[in-house]
Structure formats: structure tokens, C-alpha cells
Amino acid sequence: MGYLPYTETEEEMVEYVLTFSELMKRASSIFKLANDIERRKIVHMVFTELTLFDGKLVSYKATEGMDIFLKRPVGVDGGPGWN
């Protein structure tokens, strides 16, 4: 897989990272307000595998790039258990 040449300025990249980070912090709220179609899109963007049994999450595998957000410690902004 080839990579495109880096064309963004450092300032643009910092803005992107901050915006993305803020989005990830609010993902839970966004998901709760989304309709079924939007929720499906969000789930497909975050997970490559998601296994539910009797309505409970059994296992999951995150897409590349999202796994770091899902591995944050419990209670940290956006991490498991965060409100």
C-alpha cells in the first residue's frame, strides 16, 4: 500500500488531531442520539468484528487506528466506563 505525500501543514495536522480527539470523547453521546442507520455506520467505522450473545457484547476487534481509543483505561475521557 502506497502513501500519499504529506501535504498538510503542522498546524492543520494539530487541528485534525484535536478535532478527532474531541469527536472520540463525545462518541458515546453521538451514538446515543444517532438513528439506526447512523449507528450502523459508526459501528462499521470502529469495529471489524463485533460479537453479541443474548444482547451482550462477547468480543470485538477494532479497526486499525481505533484500537488505541478502545484500549484507554477505564474512566478516562472516552474510555470504557466514561460518561
PyMOL Python script that loads the backbone (N, CA, C, O; Angstrom):
from pymol import cmd

cmd.read_pdbstr("""\
ATOM      1  N   MET A   1       0.845  -1.168   0.000  1.00  0.00           N
ATOM      2  CA  MET A   1       0.000   0.000   0.000  1.00  0.00           C
ATOM      3  C   MET A   1       0.891   1.231   0.000  1.00  0.00           C
ATOM      4  O   MET A   1       1.791   1.348   0.832  1.00  0.00           O
ATOM      5  N   GLY A   2       0.649   2.142  -0.919  1.00  0.00           N
ATOM      6  CA  GLY A   2       1.443   3.352  -1.005  1.00  0.00           C
ATOM      7  C   GLY A   2       0.842   4.472  -0.180  1.00  0.00           C
ATOM      8  O   GLY A   2      -0.352   4.469   0.119  1.00  0.00           O
ATOM      9  N   TYR A   3       1.661   5.407   0.177  1.00  0.00           N
ATOM     10  CA  TYR A   3       1.212   6.543   0.961  1.00  0.00           C
ATOM     11  C   TYR A   3       1.297   7.793   0.112  1.00  0.00           C
ATOM     12  O   TYR A   3       2.229   7.971  -0.673  1.00  0.00           O
ATOM     13  N   LEU A   4       0.304   8.660   0.281  1.00  0.00           N
ATOM     14  CA  LEU A   4       0.331   9.936  -0.419  1.00  0.00           C
ATOM     15  C   LEU A   4       1.334  10.850   0.263  1.00  0.00           C
ATOM     16  O   LEU A   4       1.556  10.735   1.469  1.00  0.00           O
ATOM     17  N   PRO A   5       1.935  11.745  -0.481  1.00  0.00           N
ATOM     18  CA  PRO A   5       2.883  12.667   0.143  1.00  0.00           C
ATOM     19  C   PRO A   5       2.163  13.535   1.188  1.00  0.00           C
ATOM     20  O   PRO A   5       0.996  13.891   1.022  1.00  0.00           O
ATOM     21  N   TYR A   6       2.872  13.858   2.243  1.00  0.00           N
ATOM     22  CA  TYR A   6       2.330  14.683   3.312  1.00  0.00           C
ATOM     23  C   TYR A   6       2.163  16.103   2.801  1.00  0.00           C
ATOM     24  O   TYR A   6       3.140  16.757   2.438  1.00  0.00           O
ATOM     25  N   THR A   7       0.907  16.585   2.772  1.00  0.00           N
ATOM     26  CA  THR A   7       0.662  17.922   2.231  1.00  0.00           C
ATOM     27  C   THR A   7       0.111  18.896   3.267  1.00  0.00           C
ATOM     28  O   THR A   7       0.106  20.104   3.031  1.00  0.00           O
ATOM     29  N   GLU A   8      -0.355  18.389   4.415  1.00  0.00           N
ATOM     30  CA  GLU A   8      -0.908  19.274   5.432  1.00  0.00           C
ATOM     31  C   GLU A   8       0.205  19.966   6.204  1.00  0.00           C
ATOM     32  O   GLU A   8       1.297  19.426   6.384  1.00  0.00           O
ATOM     33  N   THR A   9      -0.104  21.174   6.653  1.00  0.00           N
ATOM     34  CA  THR A   9       0.853  21.878   7.498  1.00  0.00           C
ATOM     35  C   THR A   9       0.782  21.281   8.903  1.00  0.00           C
ATOM     36  O   THR A   9      -0.156  20.556   9.238  1.00  0.00           O
ATOM     37  N   GLU A  10       1.769  21.592   9.699  1.00  0.00           N
ATOM     38  CA  GLU A  10       1.777  21.111  11.084  1.00  0.00           C
ATOM     39  C   GLU A  10       0.540  21.629  11.827  1.00  0.00           C
ATOM     40  O   GLU A  10      -0.063  20.902  12.616  1.00  0.00           O
ATOM     41  N   GLU A  11       0.176  22.857  11.578  1.00  0.00           N
ATOM     42  CA  GLU A  11      -0.996  23.455  12.224  1.00  0.00           C
ATOM     43  C   GLU A  11      -2.274  22.714  11.822  1.00  0.00           C
ATOM     44  O   GLU A  11      -3.137  22.467  12.665  1.00  0.00           O
ATOM     45  N   GLU A  12      -2.398  22.360  10.548  1.00  0.00           N
ATOM     46  CA  GLU A  12      -3.573  21.617  10.072  1.00  0.00           C
ATOM     47  C   GLU A  12      -3.646  20.234  10.710  1.00  0.00           C
ATOM     48  O   GLU A  12      -4.732  19.772  11.057  1.00  0.00           O
ATOM     49  N   MET A  13      -2.516  19.576  10.866  1.00  0.00           N
ATOM     50  CA  MET A  13      -2.494  18.251  11.486  1.00  0.00           C
ATOM     51  C   MET A  13      -2.875  18.332  12.963  1.00  0.00           C
ATOM     52  O   MET A  13      -3.617  17.481  13.453  1.00  0.00           O
ATOM     53  N   VAL A  14      -2.382  19.331  13.672  1.00  0.00           N
ATOM     54  CA  VAL A  14      -2.733  19.508  15.083  1.00  0.00           C
ATOM     55  C   VAL A  14      -4.236  19.746  15.200  1.00  0.00           C
ATOM     56  O   VAL A  14      -4.884  19.172  16.075  1.00  0.00           O
ATOM     57  N   GLU A  15      -4.792  20.575  14.342  1.00  0.00           N
ATOM     58  CA  GLU A  15      -6.233  20.842  14.357  1.00  0.00           C
ATOM     59  C   GLU A  15      -7.018  19.563  14.091  1.00  0.00           C
ATOM     60  O   GLU A  15      -8.027  19.310  14.749  1.00  0.00           O
ATOM     61  N   TYR A  16      -6.569  18.760  13.139  1.00  0.00           N
ATOM     62  CA  TYR A  16      -7.230  17.492  12.830  1.00  0.00           C
ATOM     63  C   TYR A  16      -7.204  16.559  14.040  1.00  0.00           C
ATOM     64  O   TYR A  16      -8.226  15.973  14.397  1.00  0.00           O
ATOM     65  N   VAL A  17      -6.043  16.424  14.667  1.00  0.00           N
ATOM     66  CA  VAL A  17      -5.904  15.533  15.818  1.00  0.00           C
ATOM     67  C   VAL A  17      -6.796  16.001  16.962  1.00  0.00           C
ATOM     68  O   VAL A  17      -7.458  15.183  17.602  1.00  0.00           O
ATOM     69  N   LEU A  18      -6.822  17.298  17.226  1.00  0.00           N
ATOM     70  CA  LEU A  18      -7.661  17.826  18.301  1.00  0.00           C
ATOM     71  C   LEU A  18      -9.143  17.621  18.007  1.00  0.00           C
ATOM     72  O   LEU A  18      -9.908  17.253  18.898  1.00  0.00           O
ATOM     73  N   THR A  19      -9.549  17.856  16.766  1.00  0.00           N
ATOM     74  CA  THR A  19     -10.942  17.662  16.372  1.00  0.00           C
ATOM     75  C   THR A  19     -11.330  16.194  16.497  1.00  0.00           C
ATOM     76  O   THR A  19     -12.393  15.871  17.027  1.00  0.00           O
ATOM     77  N   PHE A  20     -10.471  15.309  16.009  1.00  0.00           N
ATOM     78  CA  PHE A  20     -10.736  13.871  16.084  1.00  0.00           C
ATOM     79  C   PHE A  20     -10.795  13.412  17.529  1.00  0.00           C
ATOM     80  O   PHE A  20     -11.664  12.617  17.889  1.00  0.00           O
ATOM     81  N   SER A  21      -9.890  13.897  18.359  1.00  0.00           N
ATOM     82  CA  SER A  21      -9.864  13.535  19.760  1.00  0.00           C
ATOM     83  C   SER A  21     -11.160  13.970  20.453  1.00  0.00           C
ATOM     84  O   SER A  21     -11.728  13.218  21.246  1.00  0.00           O
ATOM     85  N   GLU A  22     -11.615  15.166  20.154  1.00  0.00           N
ATOM     86  CA  GLU A  22     -12.858  15.669  20.744  1.00  0.00           C
ATOM     87  C   GLU A  22     -14.044  14.822  20.278  1.00  0.00           C
ATOM     88  O   GLU A  22     -14.937  14.514  21.066  1.00  0.00           O
ATOM     89  N   LEU A  23     -14.049  14.455  19.024  1.00  0.00           N
ATOM     90  CA  LEU A  23     -15.107  13.585  18.500  1.00  0.00           C
ATOM     91  C   LEU A  23     -15.125  12.254  19.235  1.00  0.00           C
ATOM     92  O   LEU A  23     -16.192  11.750  19.584  1.00  0.00           O
ATOM     93  N   MET A  24     -13.947  11.682  19.472  1.00  0.00           N
ATOM     94  CA  MET A  24     -13.879  10.394  20.155  1.00  0.00           C
ATOM     95  C   MET A  24     -14.360  10.518  21.597  1.00  0.00           C
ATOM     96  O   MET A  24     -14.966   9.584  22.122  1.00  0.00           O
ATOM     97  N   LYS A  25     -14.106  11.642  22.242  1.00  0.00           N
ATOM     98  CA  LYS A  25     -14.589  11.845  23.605  1.00  0.00           C
ATOM     99  C   LYS A  25     -16.111  11.878  23.647  1.00  0.00           C
ATOM    100  O   LYS A  25     -16.720  11.441  24.623  1.00  0.00           O
ATOM    101  N   ARG A  26     -16.720  12.395  22.589  1.00  0.00           N
ATOM    102  CA  ARG A  26     -18.171  12.540  22.553  1.00  0.00           C
ATOM    103  C   ARG A  26     -18.864  11.419  21.794  1.00  0.00           C
ATOM    104  O   ARG A  26     -20.077  11.475  21.590  1.00  0.00           O
ATOM    105  N   ALA A  27     -18.128  10.413  21.377  1.00  0.00           N
ATOM    106  CA  ALA A  27     -18.696   9.345  20.550  1.00  0.00           C
ATOM    107  C   ALA A  27     -19.885   8.665  21.207  1.00  0.00           C
ATOM    108  O   ALA A  27     -20.865   8.345  20.534  1.00  0.00           O
ATOM    109  N   SER A  28     -19.812   8.443  22.501  1.00  0.00           N
ATOM    110  CA  SER A  28     -20.905   7.784  23.203  1.00  0.00           C
ATOM    111  C   SER A  28     -22.191   8.602  23.094  1.00  0.00           C
ATOM    112  O   SER A  28     -23.255   8.048  22.818  1.00  0.00           O
ATOM    113  N   SER A  29     -22.100   9.900  23.306  1.00  0.00           N
ATOM    114  CA  SER A  29     -23.276  10.768  23.204  1.00  0.00           C
ATOM    115  C   SER A  29     -23.793  10.819  21.774  1.00  0.00           C
ATOM    116  O   SER A  29     -25.002  10.788  21.544  1.00  0.00           O
ATOM    117  N   ILE A  30     -22.881  10.897  20.819  1.00  0.00           N
ATOM    118  CA  ILE A  30     -23.272  10.925  19.410  1.00  0.00           C
ATOM    119  C   ILE A  30     -24.000   9.639  19.051  1.00  0.00           C
ATOM    120  O   ILE A  30     -25.022   9.672  18.366  1.00  0.00           O
ATOM    121  N   PHE A  31     -23.479   8.507  19.511  1.00  0.00           N
ATOM    122  CA  PHE A  31     -24.079   7.207  19.216  1.00  0.00           C
ATOM    123  C   PHE A  31     -25.491   7.123  19.811  1.00  0.00           C
ATOM    124  O   PHE A  31     -26.411   6.632  19.156  1.00  0.00           O
ATOM    125  N   LYS A  32     -25.659   7.594  21.032  1.00  0.00           N
ATOM    126  CA  LYS A  32     -26.976   7.537  21.687  1.00  0.00           C
ATOM    127  C   LYS A  32     -28.019   8.355  20.927  1.00  0.00           C
ATOM    128  O   LYS A  32     -29.192   7.983  20.913  1.00  0.00           O
ATOM    129  N   LEU A  33     -27.622   9.450  20.301  1.00  0.00           N
ATOM    130  CA  LEU A  33     -28.553  10.317  19.584  1.00  0.00           C
ATOM    131  C   LEU A  33     -28.756   9.902  18.121  1.00  0.00           C
ATOM    132  O   LEU A  33     -29.653  10.412  17.451  1.00  0.00           O
ATOM    133  N   ALA A  34     -27.933   8.987  17.632  1.00  0.00           N
ATOM    134  CA  ALA A  34     -27.991   8.586  16.225  1.00  0.00           C
ATOM    135  C   ALA A  34     -29.189   7.676  15.955  1.00  0.00           C
ATOM    136  O   ALA A  34     -29.681   6.990  16.850  1.00  0.00           O
ATOM    137  N   ASN A  35     -29.645   7.686  14.702  1.00  0.00           N
ATOM    138  CA  ASN A  35     -30.695   6.743  14.308  1.00  0.00           C
ATOM    139  C   ASN A  35     -30.042   5.405  13.955  1.00  0.00           C
ATOM    140  O   ASN A  35     -28.816   5.300  13.982  1.00  0.00           O
ATOM    141  N   ASP A  36     -30.829   4.391  13.629  1.00  0.00           N
ATOM    142  CA  ASP A  36     -30.295   3.048  13.378  1.00  0.00           C
ATOM    143  C   ASP A  36     -29.275   3.010  12.241  1.00  0.00           C
ATOM    144  O   ASP A  36     -28.263   2.316  12.340  1.00  0.00           O
ATOM    145  N   ILE A  37     -29.531   3.740  11.178  1.00  0.00           N
ATOM    146  CA  ILE A  37     -28.609   3.746  10.032  1.00  0.00           C
ATOM    147  C   ILE A  37     -27.287   4.392  10.424  1.00  0.00           C
ATOM    148  O   ILE A  37     -26.220   3.878  10.088  1.00  0.00           O
ATOM    149  N   GLU A  38     -27.353   5.516  11.133  1.00  0.00           N
ATOM    150  CA  GLU A  38     -26.136   6.198  11.578  1.00  0.00           C
ATOM    151  C   GLU A  38     -25.350   5.326  12.559  1.00  0.00           C
ATOM    152  O   GLU A  38     -24.121   5.278  12.503  1.00  0.00           O
ATOM    153  N   ARG A  39     -26.055   4.642  13.451  1.00  0.00           N
ATOM    154  CA  ARG A  39     -25.380   3.752  14.398  1.00  0.00           C
ATOM    155  C   ARG A  39     -24.645   2.635  13.666  1.00  0.00           C
ATOM    156  O   ARG A  39     -23.514   2.297  14.017  1.00  0.00           O
ATOM    157  N   ARG A  40     -25.272   2.076  12.672  1.00  0.00           N
ATOM    158  CA  ARG A  40     -24.628   1.002  11.897  1.00  0.00           C
ATOM    159  C   ARG A  40     -23.347   1.514  11.233  1.00  0.00           C
ATOM    160  O   ARG A  40     -22.327   0.824  11.233  1.00  0.00           O
ATOM    161  N   LYS A  41     -23.400   2.718  10.673  1.00  0.00           N
ATOM    162  CA  LYS A  41     -22.216   3.307  10.038  1.00  0.00           C
ATOM    163  C   LYS A  41     -21.099   3.522  11.058  1.00  0.00           C
ATOM    164  O   LYS A  41     -19.935   3.233  10.781  1.00  0.00           O
ATOM    165  N   ILE A  42     -21.458   4.028  12.232  1.00  0.00           N
ATOM    166  CA  ILE A  42     -20.462   4.268  13.283  1.00  0.00           C
ATOM    167  C   ILE A  42     -19.812   2.964  13.698  1.00  0.00           C
ATOM    168  O   ILE A  42     -18.589   2.887  13.817  1.00  0.00           O
ATOM    169  N   VAL A  43     -20.623   1.934  13.919  1.00  0.00           N
ATOM    170  CA  VAL A  43     -20.099   0.624  14.339  1.00  0.00           C
ATOM    171  C   VAL A  43     -19.146   0.070  13.283  1.00  0.00           C
ATOM    172  O   VAL A  43     -18.096  -0.475  13.625  1.00  0.00           O
ATOM    173  N   HIS A  44     -19.499   0.205  12.009  1.00  0.00           N
ATOM    174  CA  HIS A  44     -18.628  -0.310  10.941  1.00  0.00           C
ATOM    175  C   HIS A  44     -17.333   0.488  10.811  1.00  0.00           C
ATOM    176  O   HIS A  44     -16.324  -0.044  10.349  1.00  0.00           O
ATOM    177  N   MET A  45     -17.353   1.758  11.212  1.00  0.00           N
ATOM    178  CA  MET A  45     -16.133   2.563  11.160  1.00  0.00           C
ATOM    179  C   MET A  45     -15.174   2.183  12.291  1.00  0.00           C
ATOM    180  O   MET A  45     -13.959   2.322  12.152  1.00  0.00           O
ATOM    181  N   VAL A  46     -15.722   1.705  13.408  1.00  0.00           N
ATOM    182  CA  VAL A  46     -14.910   1.433  14.591  1.00  0.00           C
ATOM    183  C   VAL A  46     -14.488  -0.028  14.698  1.00  0.00           C
ATOM    184  O   VAL A  46     -13.372  -0.312  15.132  1.00  0.00           O
ATOM    185  N   PHE A  47     -15.354  -0.955  14.313  1.00  0.00           N
ATOM    186  CA  PHE A  47     -15.084  -2.378  14.526  1.00  0.00           C
ATOM    187  C   PHE A  47     -14.978  -3.156  13.220  1.00  0.00           C
ATOM    188  O   PHE A  47     -15.712  -2.897  12.266  1.00  0.00           O
ATOM    189  N   THR A  48     -14.046  -4.122  13.192  1.00  0.00           N
ATOM    190  CA  THR A  48     -14.002  -5.067  12.076  1.00  0.00           C
ATOM    191  C   THR A  48     -14.758  -6.334  12.452  1.00  0.00           C
ATOM    192  O   THR A  48     -15.273  -7.034  11.579  1.00  0.00           O
ATOM    193  N   GLU A  49     -14.827  -6.631  13.744  1.00  0.00           N
ATOM    194  CA  GLU A  49     -15.578  -7.776  14.255  1.00  0.00           C
ATOM    195  C   GLU A  49     -16.294  -7.357  15.525  1.00  0.00           C
ATOM    196  O   GLU A  49     -15.720  -6.674  16.374  1.00  0.00           O
ATOM    197  N   LEU A  50     -17.542  -7.763  15.655  1.00  0.00           N
ATOM    198  CA  LEU A  50     -18.331  -7.464  16.839  1.00  0.00           C
ATOM    199  C   LEU A  50     -19.246  -8.649  17.083  1.00  0.00           C
ATOM    200  O   LEU A  50     -20.085  -8.967  16.240  1.00  0.00           O
ATOM    201  N   THR A  51     -19.097  -9.310  18.226  1.00  0.00           N
ATOM    202  CA  THR A  51     -19.886 -10.492  18.530  1.00  0.00           C
ATOM    203  C   THR A  51     -20.764 -10.233  19.742  1.00  0.00           C
ATOM    204  O   THR A  51     -20.278  -9.895  20.822  1.00  0.00           O
ATOM    205  N   LEU A  52     -22.070 -10.398  19.544  1.00  0.00           N
ATOM    206  CA  LEU A  52     -23.033 -10.237  20.620  1.00  0.00           C
ATOM    207  C   LEU A  52     -23.696 -11.578  20.893  1.00  0.00           C
ATOM    208  O   LEU A  52     -23.914 -12.368  19.975  1.00  0.00           O
ATOM    209  N   PHE A  53     -24.017 -11.832  22.160  1.00  0.00           N
ATOM    210  CA  PHE A  53     -24.734 -13.050  22.539  1.00  0.00           C
ATOM    211  C   PHE A  53     -25.762 -12.660  23.590  1.00  0.00           C
ATOM    212  O   PHE A  53     -25.412 -12.091  24.624  1.00  0.00           O
ATOM    213  N   ASP A  54     -27.033 -12.965  23.329  1.00  0.00           N
ATOM    214  CA  ASP A  54     -28.126 -12.573  24.219  1.00  0.00           C
ATOM    215  C   ASP A  54     -28.098 -11.077  24.527  1.00  0.00           C
ATOM    216  O   ASP A  54     -28.356 -10.663  25.657  1.00  0.00           O
ATOM    217  N   GLY A  55     -27.784 -10.276  23.516  1.00  0.00           N
ATOM    218  CA  GLY A  55     -27.765  -8.829  23.666  1.00  0.00           C
ATOM    219  C   GLY A  55     -26.572  -8.258  24.404  1.00  0.00           C
ATOM    220  O   GLY A  55     -26.536  -7.063  24.696  1.00  0.00           O
ATOM    221  N   LYS A  56     -25.589  -9.104  24.710  1.00  0.00           N
ATOM    222  CA  LYS A  56     -24.398  -8.636  25.420  1.00  0.00           C
ATOM    223  C   LYS A  56     -23.168  -8.794  24.539  1.00  0.00           C
ATOM    224  O   LYS A  56     -23.051  -9.757  23.782  1.00  0.00           O
ATOM    225  N   LEU A  57     -22.254  -7.835  24.647  1.00  0.00           N
ATOM    226  CA  LEU A  57     -21.011  -7.872  23.889  1.00  0.00           C
ATOM    227  C   LEU A  57     -20.119  -8.993  24.401  1.00  0.00           C
ATOM    228  O   LEU A  57     -19.772  -9.040  25.581  1.00  0.00           O
ATOM    229  N   VAL A  58     -19.751  -9.898  23.491  1.00  0.00           N
ATOM    230  CA  VAL A  58     -18.903 -11.024  23.861  1.00  0.00           C
ATOM    231  C   VAL A  58     -17.458 -10.753  23.472  1.00  0.00           C
ATOM    232  O   VAL A  58     -16.545 -10.988  24.263  1.00  0.00           O
ATOM    233  N   SER A  59     -17.249 -10.260  22.259  1.00  0.00           N
ATOM    234  CA  SER A  59     -15.898  -9.944  21.807  1.00  0.00           C
ATOM    235  C   SER A  59     -15.964  -8.912  20.693  1.00  0.00           C
ATOM    236  O   SER A  59     -17.005  -8.707  20.069  1.00  0.00           O
ATOM    237  N   TYR A  60     -14.829  -8.270  20.461  1.00  0.00           N
ATOM    238  CA  TYR A  60     -14.751  -7.296  19.377  1.00  0.00           C
ATOM    239  C   TYR A  60     -13.313  -7.168  18.906  1.00  0.00           C
ATOM    240  O   TYR A  60     -12.372  -7.517  19.618  1.00  0.00           O
ATOM    241  N   LYS A  61     -13.167  -6.667  17.707  1.00  0.00           N
ATOM    242  CA  LYS A  61     -11.862  -6.305  17.166  1.00  0.00           C
ATOM    243  C   LYS A  61     -12.048  -4.946  16.511  1.00  0.00           C
ATOM    244  O   LYS A  61     -12.929  -4.764  15.671  1.00  0.00           O
ATOM    245  N   ALA A  62     -11.216  -4.002  16.900  1.00  0.00           N
ATOM    246  CA  ALA A  62     -11.324  -2.638  16.388  1.00  0.00           C
ATOM    247  C   ALA A  62     -10.615  -2.501  15.048  1.00  0.00           C
ATOM    248  O   ALA A  62      -9.681  -3.242  14.742  1.00  0.00           O
ATOM    249  N   THR A  63     -11.077  -1.539  14.258  1.00  0.00           N
ATOM    250  CA  THR A  63     -10.391  -1.240  13.011  1.00  0.00           C
ATOM    251  C   THR A  63      -9.038  -0.619  13.348  1.00  0.00           C
ATOM    252  O   THR A  63      -8.840  -0.074  14.434  1.00  0.00           O
ATOM    253  N   GLU A  64      -8.125  -0.711  12.408  1.00  0.00           N
ATOM    254  CA  GLU A  64      -6.802  -0.124  12.624  1.00  0.00           C
ATOM    255  C   GLU A  64      -6.961   1.370  12.870  1.00  0.00           C
ATOM    256  O   GLU A  64      -7.663   2.049  12.120  1.00  0.00           O
ATOM    257  N   GLY A  65      -6.341   1.870  13.872  1.00  0.00           N
ATOM    258  CA  GLY A  65      -6.445   3.283  14.215  1.00  0.00           C
ATOM    259  C   GLY A  65      -7.453   3.552  15.315  1.00  0.00           C
ATOM    260  O   GLY A  65      -7.307   4.529  16.050  1.00  0.00           O
ATOM    261  N   MET A  66      -8.470   2.717  15.450  1.00  0.00           N
ATOM    262  CA  MET A  66      -9.468   2.903  16.503  1.00  0.00           C
ATOM    263  C   MET A  66      -9.124   2.101  17.753  1.00  0.00           C
ATOM    264  O   MET A  66      -9.603   2.412  18.843  1.00  0.00           O
ATOM    265  N   ASP A  67      -8.306   1.084  17.601  1.00  0.00           N
ATOM    266  CA  ASP A  67      -7.994   0.223  18.746  1.00  0.00           C
ATOM    267  C   ASP A  67      -7.335   0.992  19.889  1.00  0.00           C
ATOM    268  O   ASP A  67      -7.539   0.654  21.055  1.00  0.00           O
ATOM    269  N   ILE A  68      -6.560   2.007  19.573  1.00  0.00           N
ATOM    270  CA  ILE A  68      -5.910   2.789  20.635  1.00  0.00           C
ATOM    271  C   ILE A  68      -6.942   3.505  21.507  1.00  0.00           C
ATOM    272  O   ILE A  68      -6.738   3.645  22.713  1.00  0.00           O
ATOM    273  N   PHE A  69      -8.045   3.957  20.913  1.00  0.00           N
ATOM    274  CA  PHE A  69      -9.082   4.628  21.679  1.00  0.00           C
ATOM    275  C   PHE A  69      -9.839   3.642  22.563  1.00  0.00           C
ATOM    276  O   PHE A  69     -10.246   3.984  23.674  1.00  0.00           O
ATOM    277  N   LEU A  70     -10.026   2.423  22.071  1.00  0.00           N
ATOM    278  CA  LEU A  70     -10.765   1.416  22.832  1.00  0.00           C
ATOM    279  C   LEU A  70      -9.925   0.800  23.941  1.00  0.00           C
ATOM    280  O   LEU A  70     -10.467   0.144  24.830  1.00  0.00           O
ATOM    281  N   LYS A  71      -8.613   1.000  23.904  1.00  0.00           N
ATOM    282  CA  LYS A  71      -7.721   0.439  24.926  1.00  0.00           C
ATOM    283  C   LYS A  71      -7.420   1.429  26.045  1.00  0.00           C
ATOM    284  O   LYS A  71      -6.641   1.119  26.947  1.00  0.00           O
ATOM    285  N   ARG A  72      -8.023   2.615  26.000  1.00  0.00           N
ATOM    286  CA  ARG A  72      -7.778   3.591  27.060  1.00  0.00           C
ATOM    287  C   ARG A  72      -8.251   3.049  28.398  1.00  0.00           C
ATOM    288  O   ARG A  72      -9.189   2.252  28.443  1.00  0.00           O
ATOM    289  N   PRO A  73      -7.625   3.462  29.477  1.00  0.00           N
ATOM    290  CA  PRO A  73      -8.021   2.976  30.808  1.00  0.00           C
ATOM    291  C   PRO A  73      -9.467   3.322  31.140  1.00  0.00           C
ATOM    292  O   PRO A  73     -10.002   4.317  30.652  1.00  0.00           O
ATOM    293  N   VAL A  74     -10.086   2.508  31.961  1.00  0.00           N
ATOM    294  CA  VAL A  74     -11.458   2.735  32.402  1.00  0.00           C
ATOM    295  C   VAL A  74     -11.560   4.106  33.070  1.00  0.00           C
ATOM    296  O   VAL A  74     -10.713   4.471  33.886  1.00  0.00           O
ATOM    297  N   GLY A  75     -12.594   4.853  32.720  1.00  0.00           N
ATOM    298  CA  GLY A  75     -12.830   6.146  33.327  1.00  0.00           C
ATOM    299  C   GLY A  75     -12.143   7.317  32.665  1.00  0.00           C
ATOM    300  O   GLY A  75     -12.485   8.463  32.956  1.00  0.00           O
ATOM    301  N   VAL A  76     -11.185   7.075  31.783  1.00  0.00           N
ATOM    302  CA  VAL A  76     -10.507   8.158  31.066  1.00  0.00           C
ATOM    303  C   VAL A  76     -11.441   8.650  29.963  1.00  0.00           C
ATOM    304  O   VAL A  76     -12.182   7.858  29.379  1.00  0.00           O
ATOM    305  N   ASP A  77     -11.411   9.962  29.672  1.00  0.00           N
ATOM    306  CA  ASP A  77     -12.312  10.539  28.667  1.00  0.00           C
ATOM    307  C   ASP A  77     -12.460   9.640  27.448  1.00  0.00           C
ATOM    308  O   ASP A  77     -11.498   9.403  26.718  1.00  0.00           O
ATOM    309  N   GLY A  78     -13.659   9.149  27.238  1.00  0.00           N
ATOM    310  CA  GLY A  78     -13.942   8.323  26.084  1.00  0.00           C
ATOM    311  C   GLY A  78     -13.619   6.861  26.273  1.00  0.00           C
ATOM    312  O   GLY A  78     -14.037   6.039  25.457  1.00  0.00           O
ATOM    313  N   GLY A  79     -12.890   6.499  27.318  1.00  0.00           N
ATOM    314  CA  GLY A  79     -12.546   5.101  27.565  1.00  0.00           C
ATOM    315  C   GLY A  79     -13.719   4.346  28.160  1.00  0.00           C
ATOM    316  O   GLY A  79     -14.730   4.960  28.503  1.00  0.00           O
ATOM    317  N   PRO A  80     -13.613   3.028  28.292  1.00  0.00           N
ATOM    318  CA  PRO A  80     -14.692   2.226  28.867  1.00  0.00           C
ATOM    319  C   PRO A  80     -15.119   2.763  30.233  1.00  0.00           C
ATOM    320  O   PRO A  80     -14.274   3.078  31.071  1.00  0.00           O
ATOM    321  N   GLY A  81     -16.389   2.864  30.448  1.00  0.00           N
ATOM    322  CA  GLY A  81     -16.896   3.328  31.739  1.00  0.00           C
ATOM    323  C   GLY A  81     -16.985   4.833  31.867  1.00  0.00           C
ATOM    324  O   GLY A  81     -17.433   5.336  32.898  1.00  0.00           O
ATOM    325  N   TRP A  82     -16.571   5.563  30.846  1.00  0.00           N
ATOM    326  CA  TRP A  82     -16.621   7.031  30.892  1.00  0.00           C
ATOM    327  C   TRP A  82     -18.020   7.505  30.568  1.00  0.00           C
ATOM    328  O   TRP A  82     -18.667   6.933  29.691  1.00  0.00           O
ATOM    329  N   ASN A  83     -18.507   8.522  31.241  1.00  0.00           N
ATOM    330  CA  ASN A  83     -19.856   9.063  30.977  1.00  0.00           C
ATOM    331  C   ASN A  83     -19.752  10.409  30.337  1.00  0.00           C
ATOM    332  O   ASN A  83     -20.772  11.030  30.037  1.00  0.00           O
TER     333      ASN A  83
END
""", "prot")
cmd.dss("prot")
cmd.show_as("cartoon", "prot")
cmd.util.cbc("prot")
cmd.orient("prot")
